[in-house]
Amino acid sequence: MKHIPRKRFGQNFLVDVQLINAIVSAVSPARGDTVVEIGPGLGAITEPLLKRVDHLHVVEIDRDLIARLKRLHAPERVTIHEGDALAFDFSRLAPGQGGLRIVGNLPYNISTPLLFHLAEAAEHVRDMHFMLQKEVVERMVAGPGDSDRGRLSVMLQYRFDLEWLIDVPPESFDPPPKVDSAVVRLTPKPREALLPVQDWTVFDRVVTAAFSQRRKMVRNTLKPVCAPADLDAVGIDPQARAEDLTLEAFVALANRMAATPV
Ligand code: SAM
């Protein structure tokens, strides 16, 4: 029976064979890799991945698609994790430190919270390749001074190197989404390359506050978390906007505030 795409699960299925091959080539899996696909759907990426790996994990929420996957694939080849990727503990699949390879044409309606969720598993990940709404990729890679820069940019750039790999038009999907898409690779930075953050909660609080009102100067948005003297002390221009601040500046301010809690 033909599957009717469900909007509530962000179902836009890939139909462009060249693009699918390009995604799988970008992942370049080896037979024994531990690969997890988020949202296998009708198998557009699943099938070519299975030609290259011994075993695949998939996380899928749609019961009809899960039933279909069960009919098509033996458990020796595909482990089906039924449920919400937002609540899935990816770290439990990690074969060892930093070994997990995560792939997916993500449901666009949950892509931002999903990226934050996945960022928490960074230490268990070797790399991640995702199809996302182009606008989300623009936000992910936005550097200081870019109006697309936001909490997502800072939090992901803290932990990952990001590479914009492929631009994808709506016609590559069925049904075509209303937006352009792009494929991006996230590679966790080596532990020794991470800027030392003293208290992750404080760092998150500072970044969240800074971007809470994007148009305003940081001397206003950061009032709830620090005094103007703290901005001076770490060399942040109080008249700057959050989008102008570097990762280093956010870390320096958060570490100062962690040392002198309000
Ligand atoms: N991989 C397929 C493809 O490229 O054609 C399907 C991609 S489709 C954009 C998104 C997939 O994610 C669908 O299979 C959908 O059912 C699944 N999905 C949606 N929300 C999910 C969630 N919260 N957890 C796990 N899977 C989800």
Residues whose N, C-alpha, C, O or C-beta is under 5 A from the ligand:
A	BS01	SAM	F9 G10 Q11 N12 F13 L14 I38 G39 P40 G41 L42 A44 I45 V59 E60 I61 D62 G83 D84 A85 L86 N105 L106 P107
